[in-house]
């Protein structure tokens, strides 16, 4: 939990409260406001004003920081997540029709914290839920890939979630997948790999003896 030290001259406001207030001000500047439930930001981006780099980062465990302090309000984190995308150069942006600001992401933008299976037989599909409560199916548009994590080089499973972004599967979710996986021969390498079927496709999970590091996801913030 974020340290709730008193902010000097802040009228009793804690550092976490100050961060949440500043984050809400940033959301207003970006033109996010308070959209109705289920509303999505405009996808047509017509020359937003470039506001430069801002002091916001997403840590390896999925925690969002602003000005060095975790953002405690989960609704605010979810709001920012709706306008996050990654460009072809690998830079991460909060972008609306009003402004465009670059932020830092230490690993993946999101963490997959849960999964479920919908349907049965050939119609079955696996649906993942991220730490911002977005649901993403495992399908042709949202494949799973194993690659080394930036800080350790250990293999880790990443899910494409759209807008150039990825979600890192938590270790518990990965092993939940392993429990329902079968062995299959990779058409690319000829290796025997763990694989699951979802949305009519075979998705490979890697070697049966692979060890996955835990991203250590933080619990959600205040409502």
C-alpha positions in Angstrom: 0.0 0.0 0.0 1.3 3.5 -0.8 2.7 5.4 2.0 0.2 8.0 3.1 2.5 10.7 4.5 1.2 14.2 5.0 2.0 16.5 2.1 3.6 19.7 3.4 1.4 22.7 2.9 -1.4 20.5 1.4 -4.0 21.2 4.1 -3.7 17.7 5.5 -3.9 16.1 2.0 -1.8 12.9 1.8 0.7 12.3 -1.0 -1.6 9.6 -2.4 -4.6 12.0 -2.3 -2.5 14.6 -4.1 -1.5 12.1 -6.8 -5.1 11.1 -7.3 -6.1 14.8 -7.6 -3.3 15.6 -10.0 -4.2 12.5 -12.0 -7.8 13.6 -12.2 -6.7 17.0 -13.4 -4.6 15.3 -16.1 -7.6 13.2 -17.2 -9.6 16.4 -17.5 -6.8 18.0 -19.6 -6.8 15.1 -21.9 -10.5 15.6 -22.4 -11.4 12.3 -20.8 -13.9 13.8 -18.3 -16.4 11.3 -16.8 -17.7 9.2 -19.7 -20.9 7.2 -19.2 -20.5 3.5 -18.2 -19.5 1.5 -21.3 -18.5 4.6 -23.3 -15.3 4.5 -25.3 -13.1 7.4 -26.2 -13.1 8.6 -29.8 -10.9 6.5 -32.0 -10.5 9.1 -34.6 -7.3 11.0 -33.7 -7.0 14.2 -35.7 -3.8 15.9 -34.7 -3.8 16.1 -30.9 -1.5 18.6 -29.3 1.8 16.9 -28.2 2.3 17.7 -24.5 5.6 15.8 -24.3 6.8 13.3 -21.7 4.9 13.2 -18.5 5.9 11.6 -15.1 3.7 8.6 -15.4 4.8 5.0 -15.6 3.4 1.5 -15.4 5.6 -0.7 -13.2 6.4 -4.4 -13.9 3.7 -5.5 -11.5 1.0 -3.5 -13.3 0.9 -0.6 -10.8 0.3 2.9 -12.4 2.5 5.7 -10.9 2.0 9.4 -11.4 4.7 11.9 -10.2 6.4 9.0 -8.3 3.3 7.9 -6.3 0.9 5.0 -7.1 -2.5 6.1 -8.5 -4.8 4.8 -5.8 -8.1 5.3 -7.6 -8.8 2.3 -9.8 -11.5 4.1 -11.9 -8.9 6.7 -12.8 -6.4 4.0 -13.8 -9.1 2.3 -16.0 -9.9 5.7 -17.6 -6.2 6.2 -18.6 -6.0 2.7 -19.8 -8.8 3.4 -22.4 -6.5 5.8 -24.3 -3.2 4.0 -23.9 -1.5 2.7 -27.0 2.0 1.7 -28.2 3.4 3.0 -31.5 5.6 1.2 -34.0 8.7 2.5 -32.3 7.7 0.9 -29.0 6.8 4.2 -27.3 3.7 4.3 -25.1 1.2 7.2 -25.3 -1.9 8.5 -23.7 -3.7 9.9 -26.7 -7.0 11.6 -27.2 -8.3 14.0 -29.9 -7.2 16.8 -27.5 -3.7 15.8 -26.3 -1.0 13.2 -26.7 1.5 12.5 -23.9 4.2 9.9 -23.7 4.6 7.7 -20.6 6.9 4.9 -19.5 6.1 1.2 -19.3 8.6 -1.1 -17.6 7.3 -4.4 -19.0 3.8 -5.0 -20.3 1.0 -2.5 -20.0 -1.3 -4.9 -18.2 -1.3 -8.1 -16.1 -3.7 -11.0 -16.8 -5.1 -11.9 -13.4 -7.9 -14.4 -14.3 -9.3 -16.6 -17.0 -12.4 -18.6 -17.9 -13.6 -20.9 -20.6 -16.7 -20.1 -22.6 -18.6 -22.6 -24.7 -17.6 -26.2 -25.4 -16.0 -28.3 -28.2 -14.9 -26.5 -31.3 -16.8 -23.4 -30.2 -14.9 -23.1 -26.9 -12.7 -20.1 -26.2 -10.5 -18.9 -23.4 -11.2 -15.4 -22.1 -8.7 -13.5 -20.0 -9.3 -10.7 -17.6 -6.7 -8.0 -16.9 -5.9 -5.9 -13.9 -8.0 -3.1 -15.3 -11.0 -5.5 -15.7 -10.7 -5.6 -19.5 -11.7 -9.0 -21.0 -9.7 -10.3 -24.0 -10.3 -13.6 -25.8 -7.5 -15.9 -26.9 -8.0 -15.9 -30.6 -6.4 -14.9 -34.0 -6.4 -11.2 -33.1 -5.1 -11.7 -29.6 -2.4 -14.4 -29.7 -0.2 -15.6 -26.9 3.6 -15.4 -27.3 6.5 -16.5 -25.0 9.5 -14.3 -24.9 12.1 -13.1 -22.3 11.1 -10.5 -19.7 13.1 -7.3 -19.9 14.7 -7.3 -16.5 15.5 -10.9 -16.0 15.6 -12.7 -19.4 13.3 -15.4 -18.0 10.6 -16.7 -20.5 7.2 -15.2 -19.9 3.8 -15.4 -21.7 2.4 -12.2 -23.2 -1.1 -11.7 -24.6 -1.7 -9.2 -27.4 -4.7 -7.0 -26.3 -4.9 -4.5 -29.1 -3.6 -1.0 -29.9 -0.1 -2.4 -29.9 -0.3 -3.3 -26.2 0.3 -6.6 -24.3 -0.7 -8.1 -21.0 1.7 -10.4 -19.1 0.0 -13.5 -17.8 0.4 -14.0 -14.0 2.1 -17.3 -13.0 -1.2 -18.6 -11.6 -3.1 -17.9 -14.8 -0.3 -19.5 -16.9 -0.4 -22.7 -14.8 -4.1 -22.7 -15.0 -3.6 -22.9 -18.8 -1.0 -25.6 -18.4 -3.5 -27.7 -16.4 -5.9 -27.8 -19.4 -3.2 -28.1 -22.1 -2.3 -31.0 -24.2 1.0 -31.9 -26.0 1.2 -31.0 -29.6 3.9 -30.8 -32.3 4.9 -27.3 -33.3 4.6 -26.9 -37.1 7.4 -24.3 -37.0 10.1 -26.2 -35.0 8.9 -29.8 -34.8 9.1 -29.6 -31.0 6.6 -31.2 -28.7 5.0 -28.3 -26.8 2.1 -27.6 -24.5 -0.9 -26.2 -26.4 -4.5 -25.2 -25.8 -7.3 -24.7 -28.2 -9.3 -21.5 -28.2 -11.6 -19.9 -30.8 -10.9 -22.8 -33.2 -7.1 -22.3 -33.2 -4.2 -24.0 -31.4 -2.1 -21.8 -29.2 1.3 -23.0 -28.0 2.4 -22.4 -24.4 6.0 -23.5 -24.6 8.0 -26.5 -23.3 6.4 -28.7 -20.7 9.2 -28.0 -18.2 9.2 -24.2 -18.6 9.2 -22.1 -15.3 7.4 -18.8 -15.3 8.3 -16.0 -12.9 5.5 -14.3 -11.0 4.9 -10.6 -11.9 3.7 -9.9 -8.3 0.6 -7.9 -9.2 -0.5 -5.3 -6.7 -4.0 -5.3 -5.4 -6.4 -2.7 -6.9 -6.6 0.8 -5.5 -9.4 2.8 -3.9 -12.7 3.0 -5.7 
